[in-house]
Amino acid sequence: MVGKKRNYVEDDDFKCEKHLEAKPPKKKKKTKNKNEAAAKTKNIDQASKEAQNEVTNGYCKNSIQSNYPTSSKDLSQTHVNGLTAGKELDASKKSTNISSDNQKKKRRKKKTASDGKIDSSEKSHTVNGDSSEVSTKKKKKRKKKNKSSEVTSAKTPSGQPFENLKALVSSETLKAVADMGFLNMTSIQAKAIPPLLEGKDVRGTAKTGSGKTLAFLIPAIERLHSMKFTPADGTGVIIISPTRELSMQTFLVLTKLLKNHSLTSGIIMGGVDQEQENKLLTCGINLLVATPGRLLHHLQNTKEFNIQKLNCLVIDEADRILDVGFEEEMNKIIALLPIKKQTMFFSATKDRKVNLLARLSLSDKPLEVEDRSLKKRATVDGLQQAFVICQTDKKFLILHNFLEQNKKKKIMVFFTTCNAVKFYHGILHALNIKVLHIHGKQKQEKRTSTFHEFCKSDFAILLCTDVAARGWDIPSVDWIVQFDPPEEPKEYIHRVGRTARAGGSGRALLFIREEEQGLLKYLKDQKVTVQRENISWNKNIDLHLRVQKIIKNNNGLKVLGTVALMSYLRAYLDSRHKQIYNIKTIDVNKLARGFGFDTPPTLPKKLQIELGDILPTKEGKSYNKKKDSVGFLTKNVPKAKSTFKPSKISKTKTNSHKTKKEFSAKKNSLKTNKVQRPKNNAERGNMHDLKYDRLKGLKAFKAKDRIFGSPASHRKNSYSKAVQDALKASREFKTEAKSKMKQIK
Ligand SMILES: Nc1ncnc2c1ncn2[C@@H]1O[C@H](COP(=O)(O)OP(=O)(O)OP(=O)(O)O)[C@@H](O)[C@H]1O
């Protein structure tokens, strides 16, 4: 039972760090031989594993964090990497010192320079201790891997040190921050932490990867620490994040910061057993990280969820929370929370909707804290951005070429729809390119495991949707490729923000069609500079045929491709930014080729009608003519010249049905009757009567004559010969039928 004041994952996480700390260079230096050292490490590993199991088992019963033991470990591993890198840097510094000493000695001994080099490297091996056991290949890998960490250390913010907060922040928190390897505050941290510690409401905006998480977590922890919060006080801080992965990430940073505190922390989010979460909330979670939907559920249904003493509400990526349709939930959540509380909003971009939310939840006008450099440039300095203009059918060829050339890189490739991610994952897999994929329609377990696999990898390719665009702090991502431009233009900034984080460097490549260049104007307005680049794809001409073959032989992929193409069109149809994404500019043939189809697949009628409505049909210039040439849509949708107008029938389903039926009935009757076309109005009137007669029978025809009091003979003379013949035939038919009936009787 978790009744004591403690952080549930703390032990698990802490152990991970201990495990790493178990191999300090000094200890290794002392060991006499390699075997002894290896045995020692083994023992430590085993001991730590055993202890870890105990902890995990102990908490499995009571805490929700036990759902993510591996993820916690993995993530903490990646976070701890920074520390390890720091140590290695120190070690390398030592080794250089030693090497220079050696050189002096060698100079004294008049040895050759090359000898000196060898010796110095040998020395550095001794200093690093365990590195002698590591193969050179591994060392190279590690060096590469730590590149970004080195950059991070090199570019550690030169601002105020965290030590300056000594008077305001507890020693427990400061120690944890120091243990995380952070000495100086980033700009947003230096600006936001002091007013937040004073209890002010703050709306913070700063570039991606600038350390916003610590900026809101430190004051939130300090607030509860100063109030001596215990589990019996319930929840004092709620941190809302838009995605599950971001929640987990924030939660892990939180657990690191709470390492020396007795405050409790927990996480609730979609895709996790609610019963377990109920138990967790019953225990009293002081700092709670949550996704909006699940938080609302517990606020409405879990009686034990105690928020009476709620002090602080943090909304991370506030604009995204409203974008992804959580507006209603957020309004309800805010209505259910105590009015008197401190509120913090953080994001890399601003939105008008956030103003609305700010007005709803902040008691006074919030203090605007903004990274000054945002006014000059919306993205970080270490980021190189380029765009390539390509036609829809060439996009995949360029991507394939790009991935082939960057096999040893860590790459994220963004798509607009889940179906596109699934489809291209299948195709690349069939083309023997190993890729990971993540999207919103995946089960949570799969999503989490893929996320951690990508985090851990030195080089890997991750295909993803915008579910991965916000807040993910993945180490050493080299490239952000946007295969589809973002549906929401401001999402561009968040996508490219997954690289060049914390002072590091990275590159981004955007694929756009010529007609989508409106996005560049938007980006320019947002102070994002993107350079044009030309990328070759000529070598890949036969790739298109290979993809076609794959699709032909794999029905699953064929279906996925069709669905992905449909989703693409749907996204275009539904886009709010018609000035950038205009359906009229899409050439469906090229689009289909981009999805590996020779000719476009048959689309559902509903979508056909929607497309027909939107695309120019009168002129029949581009779309219809092109479609006709490959037979696309011609089966089901009439041509522009036809009297049948889709625009009329698309209003309601029932109406359209009627009109269609009437239309085809008229057409069929005209065909089967083979009646001559009427030459003048009089004849047209007679024709109508004749058709009426044919359709409804002679009886109805005569009854009509009776009603109007005009015998059929009255109009006889004006009838054309064909009409008279028809009348004669029907009369004959009638008498014949009568006589036959008599015979039967
Ligand atoms: N003071 C600091 N010094 C050095 N590195 C830091 C500091 N604070 C945070 N970091 C590191 O910077 C990286 C980015 O931090 P964080 O995820 O908080 O950024 P963010 O501004 O929230 O980004 P995003 O807008 O993408 O969510 C993390 O790896 C974190 O460990």
The ligand as a MOL file (V3000), in Angstrom:
LIG
                    3D

  0  0  0     0  0            999 V3000
M  V30 BEGIN CTAB
M  V30 COUNTS 31 33 0 0 0
M  V30 BEGIN ATOM
M  V30 1 N 18.9680 24.6610 -18.2020 0
M  V30 2 C 19.1850 23.7530 -19.1260 0
M  V30 3 N 20.4290 23.5740 -19.6010 0
M  V30 4 C 20.6720 22.6440 -20.5600 0
M  V30 5 N 19.7350 21.8520 -21.0890 0
M  V30 6 C 18.4800 21.9970 -20.6600 0
M  V30 7 C 18.1370 22.9400 -19.6510 0
M  V30 8 N 16.7950 22.8470 -19.4250 0
M  V30 9 C 16.3340 21.8860 -20.2360 0
M  V30 10 N 17.3270 21.3640 -20.9700 0
M  V30 11 C 17.2230 20.2830 -21.9750 0
M  V30 12 O 16.6880 20.8440 -23.1500 0
M  V30 13 C 15.9050 19.8850 -23.8390 0
M  V30 14 C 14.5710 20.5080 -24.2220 0
M  V30 15 O 13.8290 20.8060 -23.0790 0
M  V30 16 P 12.2360 20.8070 -23.0880 0
M  V30 17 O 11.7260 19.5090 -23.5870 0
M  V30 18 O 11.7910 21.2790 -21.7760 0
M  V30 19 O 11.9870 21.9090 -24.2160 0
M  V30 20 P 10.6440 22.6240 -24.6240 0
M  V30 21 O 10.9280 24.0720 -24.6860 0
M  V30 22 O 9.5380 22.1630 -23.7540 0
M  V30 23 O 10.4730 22.0680 -26.1010 0
M  V30 24 P 9.1190 21.8810 -26.9640 0
M  V30 25 O 8.6000 23.2500 -27.2750 0
M  V30 26 O 9.5730 21.1560 -28.1660 0
M  V30 27 O 8.1970 21.0840 -26.1120 0
M  V30 28 C 15.7500 18.7060 -22.9270 0
M  V30 29 O 16.5540 17.6540 -23.3840 0
M  V30 30 C 16.2340 19.1850 -21.5910 0
M  V30 31 O 16.8330 18.1600 -20.8740 0
M  V30 END ATOM
M  V30 BEGIN BOND
M  V30 1 1 1 2
M  V30 2 1 2 3
M  V30 3 2 2 7
M  V30 4 2 3 4
M  V30 5 1 4 5
M  V30 6 2 5 6
M  V30 7 1 6 7
M  V30 8 1 6 10
M  V30 9 1 7 8
M  V30 10 2 8 9
M  V30 11 1 9 10
M  V30 12 1 10 11
M  V30 13 1 11 12
M  V30 14 1 11 30
M  V30 15 1 12 13
M  V30 16 1 13 14
M  V30 17 1 13 28
M  V30 18 1 14 15
M  V30 19 1 15 16
M  V30 20 2 16 17
M  V30 21 1 16 18
M  V30 22 1 16 19
M  V30 23 1 19 20
M  V30 24 2 20 21
M  V30 25 1 20 22
M  V30 26 1 20 23
M  V30 27 1 23 24
M  V30 28 2 24 25
M  V30 29 1 24 26
M  V30 30 1 24 27
M  V30 31 1 28 29
M  V30 32 1 28 30
M  V30 33 1 30 31
M  V30 END BOND
M  V30 END CTAB
M  END
